[in-house]
């Protein structure tokens, strides 16, 4: 199609990856982000081989690999005594099987790479530009910003996350609480934690789970603790938490879990409710408004595929735009290629919470496990799927 102007709501991983993908195809892109700066947001992110295949398609694979940490294996351990229940091979096996690595990375490091790439390609990134409304007049799409400014374009992409404003065009229902709460923090690696840093994974137990993996060359460990909790009412991603709170939740768990909790820095320990979205029947509004990432399919984190799905969305959308005569045709192609797959990942992620937080942790791994690899998610290549 002729050079189209794309307006992207949201400057997170999905929004910036979409901008890069579209810019590389020759489209004009503006990204509108509500934050005043691209700071060090969050902690770790998992980039599975399917995510890295997407970045390879965009020419960013080598740069991202250089800043990431590639594990040799992941280890699933028992909550009570720490014994190994299952070993999942990563490292060279991932490269040999899928042509792409499995990486851990600090979100801020990935974000910085994406910002630089988008700017180098000529993308316009607008900070302190919160989107408060989106819509379309016939084939023309628009965004309204918090200061009242209206920006028009040929396509609006809602990459504005779990609380997406753009998604209101598709449904008014808010994200729902899944019954899970998470705590996150980062600890420096010392002699006692070195073995865990070299063998990342999770401790699983009844209605609880502790996940750990290395960041920044193995000098830090990213920690995420999960628990079921009823009646959650707090809202936000960075609600301050305390070590004592975590100690109570994980009382009776093995020494490595207690040790990691004891060494968390309380000023940088946060908790949040895990909310998610129900699957939509369409991502197409008027042939000129669409969604990607959490705005389209916010899911629980129990397959580690949230960021990967957003990256896949971005690559497929750009390919659909390149292959189509009109924006409306491109959105239809994008939806056909992605919506069923994303819905499947949403469903399986929820189911995996039950498997990882079973009351019978001893049974884990005694029969074939159902996870992101055995489900075939690692083999998905957004640069090659039919659009």
C-alpha positions as CSV (number, residue, x, y, z in Angstrom):
1,X,0.0,0.0,0.0
2,X,1.0,3.6,-0.2
3,X,3.0,5.1,2.7
4,X,0.5,5.1,5.6
5,X,0.7,7.0,8.9
6,X,0.4,4.8,12.0
7,X,-0.4,6.0,15.5
8,X,0.8,3.7,18.3
9,X,-0.7,4.2,21.7
10,X,1.8,2.9,24.3
11,X,5.6,2.9,24.3
12,X,6.2,-0.4,26.0
13,X,7.9,-3.5,24.5
14,X,4.9,-4.2,22.2
15,X,4.4,-0.6,21.1
16,X,8.1,0.0,20.3
17,X,8.5,-3.3,18.6
18,X,5.5,-2.5,16.4
19,X,7.0,0.9,15.6
20,X,10.3,-0.6,14.6
21,X,8.6,-3.3,12.5
22,X,6.4,-0.8,10.7
23,X,9.2,1.7,10.2
24,X,11.3,-1.0,8.6
25,X,8.5,-1.6,6.1
26,X,8.5,2.1,5.1
27,X,5.5,3.3,7.1
28,X,5.3,6.6,9.1
29,X,5.0,6.0,12.8
30,X,4.2,8.1,15.9
31,X,4.3,6.5,19.3
32,X,2.4,8.2,22.2
33,X,3.6,7.3,25.7
34,X,2.1,8.6,28.9
35,X,5.3,8.5,31.0
36,X,7.6,11.5,31.1
37,X,10.6,9.4,30.4
38,X,11.7,5.9,29.4
39,X,13.1,4.9,32.8
40,X,14.1,1.7,34.5
41,X,10.7,0.1,34.6
42,X,10.1,-3.3,36.1
43,X,12.8,-6.0,36.4
44,X,13.3,-9.1,34.3
45,X,11.7,-10.3,31.1
46,X,11.9,-13.7,29.5
47,X,12.6,-13.8,25.7
48,X,11.8,-17.3,24.5
49,X,13.1,-18.5,21.1
50,X,9.8,-17.4,19.5
51,X,10.4,-13.8,20.8
52,X,14.0,-13.9,19.6
53,X,12.9,-15.1,16.2
54,X,10.8,-12.0,15.9
55,X,13.7,-9.8,16.9
56,X,16.0,-11.6,14.4
57,X,13.4,-10.7,11.7
58,X,13.8,-7.1,12.7
59,X,17.6,-7.2,12.6
60,X,17.9,-6.8,16.4
61,X,18.8,-10.3,17.4
62,X,22.5,-9.8,17.9
63,X,22.1,-6.5,19.8
64,X,19.6,-8.0,22.2
65,X,21.6,-11.2,22.7
66,X,24.7,-9.1,23.7
67,X,22.7,-7.6,26.6
68,X,20.8,-10.7,27.7
69,X,21.7,-13.7,29.8
70,X,21.4,-17.2,28.2
71,X,20.7,-20.0,30.7
72,X,22.0,-23.5,30.1
73,X,19.0,-25.0,31.8
74,X,16.0,-24.4,34.0
75,X,15.3,-26.4,37.1
76,X,12.0,-27.0,38.8
77,X,12.4,-27.7,42.5
78,X,10.2,-28.9,45.4
79,X,8.9,-26.2,47.7
80,X,9.6,-28.0,50.9
81,X,13.1,-29.5,50.5
82,X,14.4,-28.0,47.3
83,X,14.9,-31.3,45.5
84,X,14.9,-31.3,41.7
85,X,11.7,-32.4,40.1
86,X,12.5,-31.6,36.5
87,X,15.3,-30.2,34.4
88,X,14.5,-28.3,31.2
89,X,17.5,-27.9,28.8
90,X,18.0,-24.5,27.3
91,X,21.3,-23.0,26.0
92,X,22.6,-24.5,22.7
93,X,19.7,-26.9,22.5
94,X,17.3,-24.0,21.9
95,X,19.5,-22.5,19.2
96,X,19.9,-25.9,17.5
97,X,16.2,-26.7,17.6
98,X,14.6,-23.3,16.9
99,X,17.4,-21.2,15.4
100,X,17.1,-18.7,18.2
101,X,18.3,-18.5,21.9
102,X,16.3,-18.4,25.1
103,X,17.3,-15.3,27.0
104,X,16.7,-13.4,30.3
105,X,17.0,-9.7,30.2
106,X,16.4,-6.6,32.3
107,X,13.4,-4.8,30.9
108,X,15.1,-1.4,31.0
109,X,18.0,-2.8,28.9
110,X,15.6,-4.1,26.3
111,X,13.6,-1.0,26.4
112,X,16.7,1.2,25.8
113,X,17.6,-0.9,22.7
114,X,14.1,-0.6,21.3
115,X,13.9,3.2,21.9
116,X,17.2,3.7,20.1
117,X,16.2,1.5,17.2
118,X,12.9,3.2,16.7
119,X,14.5,6.7,16.8
120,X,17.3,5.6,14.4
121,X,14.6,4.5,11.9
122,X,12.9,7.9,12.0
123,X,10.1,7.1,14.5
124,X,8.6,9.9,16.4
125,X,8.3,9.1,20.1
126,X,6.1,11.4,22.1
127,X,6.6,11.3,25.9
128,X,4.1,12.7,28.5
129,X,1.5,12.1,25.8
130,X,-1.1,10.0,27.5
131,X,-3.9,8.7,25.2
132,X,-7.4,9.2,26.7
133,X,-9.6,8.3,23.8
134,X,-9.3,6.6,20.4
135,X,-11.6,6.2,17.5
136,X,-12.2,6.6,13.8
137,X,-14.3,8.7,11.4
138,X,-14.9,6.4,8.5
139,X,-11.5,5.1,7.3
140,X,-9.6,7.8,9.3
141,X,-8.3,6.9,12.8
142,X,-7.5,9.3,15.6
143,X,-6.1,9.6,19.1
144,X,-7.0,12.2,21.7
145,X,-4.3,13.1,24.2
146,X,-4.7,14.2,27.8
147,X,-4.0,17.8,26.8
148,X,-6.9,17.8,24.4
149,X,-4.7,17.4,21.2
150,X,-6.2,15.1,18.6
151,X,-3.8,13.3,16.3
152,X,-5.0,11.7,13.1
153,X,-3.7,8.8,10.9
154,X,-4.5,5.9,8.8
155,X,-4.1,3.3,11.5
156,X,-4.3,3.3,15.3
157,X,-2.6,0.5,17.1
158,X,-3.6,0.0,20.7
159,X,-0.4,-1.2,22.5
160,X,-1.4,0.5,25.7
161,X,-1.4,-2.5,28.0
162,X,-3.8,-4.1,30.4
163,X,-5.8,-0.9,31.0
164,X,-5.9,0.0,27.4
165,X,-7.9,3.0,26.4
166,X,-8.0,1.9,22.8
167,X,-9.6,-1.4,23.8
168,X,-12.7,0.5,25.0
169,X,-13.6,0.6,21.3
170,X,-14.0,-3.2,21.5
171,X,-15.5,-3.6,25.0
172,X,-16.1,-1.6,28.1
173,X,-15.3,-4.4,30.5
174,X,-12.2,-3.8,32.7
175,X,-9.5,-6.4,33.3
176,X,-10.4,-9.0,35.9
177,X,-8.5,-10.2,38.9
178,X,-7.3,-13.8,38.3
179,X,-6.9,-14.7,42.0
180,X,-3.1,-14.5,41.9
181,X,-0.8,-11.9,43.5
182,X,2.8,-11.4,42.6
183,X,5.8,-9.8,44.4
184,X,9.0,-8.9,42.6
185,X,12.4,-7.8,43.5
186,X,16.1,-8.0,42.6
187,X,19.0,-9.3,44.8
188,X,22.7,-9.2,44.1
189,X,24.4,-12.6,43.6
190,X,26.6,-13.7,46.4
191,X,28.4,-17.0,47.1
192,X,25.3,-18.7,48.4
193,X,23.1,-17.6,45.4
194,X,25.7,-18.3,42.7
195,X,24.5,-21.9,42.1
196,X,20.9,-20.7,41.8
197,X,21.9,-18.0,39.4
198,X,23.6,-20.6,37.2
199,X,20.6,-22.9,37.4
200,X,17.5,-20.7,37.2
201,X,14.0,-22.0,37.5
202,X,11.2,-22.2,40.1
203,X,10.2,-23.7,43.4
204,X,6.7,-25.0,43.2
205,X,4.2,-25.8,45.9
206,X,0.5,-25.7,47.0
207,X,-0.9,-22.4,45.6
208,X,2.5,-20.8,45.7
209,X,5.5,-20.5,43.4
210,X,8.9,-18.7,43.5
211,X,10.7,-17.9,40.3
212,X,14.3,-16.8,39.9
213,X,16.7,-16.1,37.1
214,X,19.9,-14.1,36.5
215,X,20.2,-10.6,35.0
216,X,23.0,-8.4,33.7
217,X,25.7,-11.0,33.3
218,X,24.7,-13.0,36.3
219,X,25.4,-10.2,38.8
220,X,21.7,-10.0,39.9
221,X,18.8,-12.4,40.4
222,X,15.3,-11.4,39.4
223,X,12.8,-12.8,41.9
224,X,9.1,-13.2,41.4
225,X,6.8,-14.8,44.0
226,X,3.3,-15.9,43.3
227,X,0.4,-16.8,45.6
228,X,-3.3,-17.2,45.5
229,X,-5.1,-14.5,47.4
230,X,-8.8,-13.8,47.7
231,X,-10.5,-10.4,47.9
232,X,-7.7,-8.3,46.4
233,X,-8.7,-4.6,46.2
234,X,-5.4,-2.7,45.7
235,X,-4.6,-1.4,42.2
236,X,-1.2,-0.7,40.7
237,X,2.1,-2.3,39.6
238,X,4.3,-0.9,42.3
239,X,2.6,-1.3,45.6
240,X,5.3,-1.4,48.3
241,X,5.7,-4.7,50.0
242,X,7.8,-6.0,52.9
243,X,10.0,-9.0,53.6
244,X,7.9,-9.9,56.6
245,X,4.8,-10.2,54.4
246,X,6.6,-12.6,52.1
247,X,7.9,-14.6,55.0
248,X,4.4,-15.2,56.2
249,X,3.1,-16.2,52.7
250,X,6.1,-18.6,52.2
251,X,6.4,-19.9,55.8
252,X,7.7,-23.4,55.8
253,X,9.4,-23.2,52.4
254,X,13.0,-24.4,51.9
255,X,16.1,-22.5,52.9
256,X,16.9,-21.1,49.4
257,X,13.5,-19.4,49.2
258,X,13.8,-18.0,52.7
259,X,17.4,-16.8,52.0
260,X,16.3,-15.0,48.8
261,X,13.4,-13.3,50.7
262,X,15.8,-12.2,53.5
263,X,18.1,-10.5,51.0
264,X,15.5,-8.5,49.1
265,X,15.8,-4.8,49.4
266,X,12.6,-3.6,50.9
267,X,12.7,-0.2,49.2
268,X,12.6,-2.0,45.8
269,X,10.2,-4.8,46.7
270,X,6.8,-4.5,45.1
271,X,3.5,-6.4,44.7
272,X,0.6,-6.3,42.3
273,X,-2.5,-8.2,41.5
274,X,-2.3,-10.4,38.4
275,X,-5.2,-9.2,36.2
276,X,-6.0,-10.5,32.8
277,X,-8.4,-10.0,29.9
278,X,-10.9,-12.4,28.3
279,X,-10.4,-13.2,24.7
280,X,-12.0,-10.9,22.1
281,X,-13.7,-12.1,19.0
282,X,-12.1,-9.4,16.9
283,X,-9.2,-7.0,16.9
284,X,-10.6,-4.9,14.0
285,X,-12.6,-1.7,14.6
286,X,-13.6,0.1,11.4
287,X,-10.8,-1.2,9.4
288,X,-8.4,1.3,10.9
289,X,-8.1,0.5,14.7
290,X,-6.5,-2.6,16.1
291,X,-4.8,-4.0,19.2
292,X,-1.6,-5.8,20.1
293,X,0.1,-7.1,23.2
294,X,-1.7,-6.9,26.6
295,X,-4.3,-4.6,25.1
296,X,-5.4,-7.4,22.9
297,X,-4.7,-10.5,25.0
298,X,-3.4,-9.7,28.5
299,X,-2.7,-13.1,30.1
300,X,-1.3,-14.6,33.3
301,X,2.5,-15.0,33.4
302,X,2.5,-18.8,33.9
303,X,3.9,-19.6,30.5
304,X,6.3,-16.6,30.3
305,X,4.8,-15.6,27.0
306,X,3.3,-12.2,27.5
307,X,6.2,-10.2,26.0
308,X,6.8,-12.9,23.3
309,X,3.2,-12.6,22.1
310,X,3.4,-8.8,21.8
311,X,6.6,-9.1,19.8
312,X,5.0,-11.7,17.5
313,X,1.9,-9.4,17.1
314,X,4.2,-6.5,16.0
315,X,6.1,-8.5,13.4
316,X,2.9,-10.1,11.9
317,X,1.1,-6.7,11.8
318,X,4.0,-5.1,9.9
319,X,4.1,-8.0,7.4
320,X,0.3,-7.8,6.9
321,X,0.6,-4.0,6.2
322,X,3.4,-4.6,3.7
323,X,1.4,-7.4,1.9
324,X,-1.9,-5.5,1.7
325,X,-3.4,-2.9,-0.6
326,X,-5.3,-1.1,2.2
327,X,-5.1,-0.7,6.0
328,X,-8.5,-2.5,6.3
329,X,-7.1,-5.5,4.4
330,X,-4.0,-5.5,6.6
331,X,-5.9,-5.6,9.8
332,X,-8.0,-8.4,8.5
333,X,-4.9,-10.4,7.6
334,X,-3.3,-9.6,11.0
335,X,-6.3,-10.7,12.9
336,X,-6.7,-14.0,10.9
337,X,-3.0,-14.8,11.5
338,X,-2.9,-14.0,15.2
339,X,-6.1,-14.0,17.2
340,X,-6.6,-17.8,17.4
341,X,-3.0,-18.4,18.4
342,X,-3.0,-15.6,21.1
343,X,-6.3,-16.9,22.5
344,X,-4.7,-20.4,22.8
345,X,-1.7,-19.0,24.7
346,X,-4.0,-17.1,27.0
347,X,-6.0,-20.2,27.8
348,X,-2.9,-22.4,28.3
349,X,-1.2,-19.8,30.5
350,X,-4.1,-19.9,32.9
351,X,-4.1,-23.7,32.9
352,X,-0.4,-23.8,33.7
353,X,-1.0,-21.9,36.9
354,X,-2.9,-25.0,38.1
355,X,-0.1,-27.3,37.1
356,X,2.7,-25.3,38.7
357,X,0.8,-24.6,41.9
358,X,-0.8,-28.0,42.5
359,X,-1.3,-29.3,46.0
360,X,0.7,-32.4,44.8
361,X,4.0,-30.9,43.9
362,X,5.6,-34.3,44.1
363,X,3.7,-35.4,41.0
364,X,5.2,-32.8,38.8
365,X,7.3,-34.2,36.0
366,X,6.3,-37.8,36.5
367,X,4.4,-37.7,33.2
368,X,4.9,-35.5,30.1
369,X,4.6,-31.9,31.1
370,X,2.4,-29.4,29.2
371,X,4.4,-26.2,28.9
372,X,5.4,-23.5,26.5
373,X,7.8,-25.8,24.7
374,X,5.7,-29.0,24.5
375,X,2.8,-26.8,23.3
376,X,4.9,-25.8,20.3
377,X,5.1,-22.1,21.2
378,X,8.9,-21.9,20.9
379,X,8.6,-23.0,17.3
380,X,6.4,-20.1,16.2
381,X,8.2,-17.8,13.8
382,X,6.3,-14.5,13.3
383,X,8.5,-13.7,10.3
384,X,7.4,-16.8,8.4
385,X,3.7,-17.5,9.4
386,X,1.2,-16.9,6.6
387,X,-0.4,-13.5,6.5
